[in-house]
Amino acid sequence: MDPSILIERWSYLGILFLTLVGNVGIPVPEELIFITAGYLASEHVISLLGAIIFSIFAVSLTNNMSYFAGKYFGKPIFKFLKKVKGVHHVIELAEHLFKKHGEKTLFFSRFVWNVRNITPLIAGATGMRWRRYMKYDFLAIVIHIPILVLLGFFFSKAIDRVFGVLNEGKIFLLALFLIFVGVLLARKIYKKFEKRFF
């Protein structure tokens, strides 16, 4: 799934579609989506301001969908998962972190790849109030997303050179490598939190 093709063809709707797909667990990293949006803004395919505003809107919308899914369906799912060996520790840790450090957990998870997708779901499931959730989630979004879009915009020439060197197969291998590194980092972070809080 090439973000540049989808955004070129569908414009801002491409950004929304890719954000939705990434939010349900299909590995389309947000970094790739929004840096691509910034790159295409530099190529005058979409406007820079439009790319920033619509990217913020897309992330906020999909995060709110996850929050309400967690609020109405999260508890039964987590109740079942707590019975699954090896998974119950993750759920208990998440609940503990949200009860003790709700705002900090919510805010800083936005900047951690592969963690940010599940955070809104957990926030809803652990009973965090929507206004409180929106305040910290939106604050993190309006800091994080413009940075990614502007990176794509201002470093468009460097991106051109990278795409000129790499063919699609190598890009796919690079993406797999980055996903692998992300999983390893997430496991390290989890173990650190587990030692500290349990």
N, C-alpha and C positions, 0 to 999 in steps of 0.2 A: 504494500500500500504506500504509494509515493505521495507525500503531503503536497509537494509542489504542483503535481498534476491536478489533484483534487481542488486545491485552492485556486489555481489558474482557471479551471473550468467552472467551478461553482462560486468563486469569489468568497464572500463572508460566510455563506452557507457551508462551504468546504471546511472552514475553521470550526464551525459549530459541530458538523458531523464528526470530524476527527477528534474533537474534544470529548464528545459523547462516547465514541468508540473506545478511546483511551481510558475513559472513566469506568467502563464496564469490564476492564481487565485485558482487553486486546492490547498487546504491547506496541502502542504508538506513543512514545514519550512526549510529554508536553514541550520539552525543550526543542525537540525536532519540529513540532507543529508551529510554535510561535517564532522561532528563529527563521523558519521558512517563510512565515507571514511577513516578517520584517524584510527578508531578502526580496520577496516579490513586491513589497512596497518600494524598495530601492529601484526596482525594474519598472515601476509605474503600472504594475498589474492591478494593484489596489492602493488606496491612499494610506499613508503612515498613520494618521490620526484614526482613520477607520479601522485599521488593523489593530491598534492598541485598544480602542473602545470596544470593538466587537469581540476581541480575545478576552478582555475582562468580563464582558457580558456572558460569553460562552462558558467560561470557567465557573463563574458565579452561579449560572443556571444549573449546570451539571452537578456542582457541589451541593446545591439546595435539593436537587432531586435525590442525591445520595443521602442527605441528612434526613429527609422525610421518609425515605425507604427504611432507613435505620430506626427512625422513630416508631413507625407502624409495623415493621416486619423484623427488625433487628433482634429484639429480645427472644422471640421463639427460635430464630436461627442460632443465636449465641448460646441459648439454653441447650440446644442439640449439640453444638460444637464443643461445649464444655465437657460432654461425655466422651468425646473423641480423644484418645490418648495422644499426647504431644501438642494438641491444639488448645486445650483448656488453659494452659499457662499463658499463651498469647492473649486470649480473651480476658483473663483475670488481670494481666499486666495492663492492658489497654484500659479496662474499667478503672483500675487503681490510678493510673496516670491522669485520666480525665477527671476523676473525682478530686484528686489532690492538686493537679497542675493543669486544669482544663484549658485555660486561655493559652498558656505557654505551649502546651502540647499541640493545640490546634494551630497556633501561629507558626511555630518552627517546623512542623511537619510539611508545610507547603513547600519548603525549600529542600525536602528530602525525596529524591526520586523513588517511586514505587511504594512509598509510605503515604504520600498525600492522597492517593486514590481511595484508601480505606478510611481515612480519618473522619470525613463527614458522616459516613455510615455509623462509625463508632460513637461519634458525638450525639447523633440522634438516638442511638440505642441506649446510651448511658444516661439519657434524660437531660442533656444540656439544653437550656432554654434557647429558643430560636433567635431572639434578639441578641443574646450574649454570643451565640454561635456566629451570627452574621457579622457582628462588630469585629471580631478577631479574624474570621475567615476572609472578609472583604478587605481588611487592612493588609493582610498578607498578600492577597491577590493583586491589589493596586501597587504593591511594591515589586512583586516578583514578575508579573506578566510584562509590564513595560520594559523591564531590563532585558528580557529575552527577545522581544520584538526589536528593540533598539540595537541589540547585538547583531541580529540578522541584517538590519538596515545599514549600520555603519561598517560592518565587516563583510559586505556583499562581495567585494573584489576577492577577498581571501577565500570566501565560500566558492566563488567561481573557479578559483585555482584548484581547490580540493576536489570539486566535482569533475574538473577536467582531468585529474590524475586517476581518480577512483572510478571503476566501472560499477554497475549495479551489484554484481556478485560480491565485490569487495566491501561495498557499503553494507550489504546484508550481514557479512561476517563481522564487520565493525560493530553493527547494531547488536548482534548476538553477544559479542565480547563485552560491550557496555552493559547489557542486561545481566550477564554473569557477574561482572564486577559489582553492579548495583545490588544483586541478591546477597553477595558476600558481605558487603557493607551493612546491609539491613540486618543480617544475622549477627554481625559484631555489635551493632547498636542495641539490638534486642538483648543480647547476652549481658551487655553492660548495665542496661536498665534492670534486668532480672536480678543480677547480683546486688544492685543497689536497693531495690525495693522489696525483694522477697528473701 
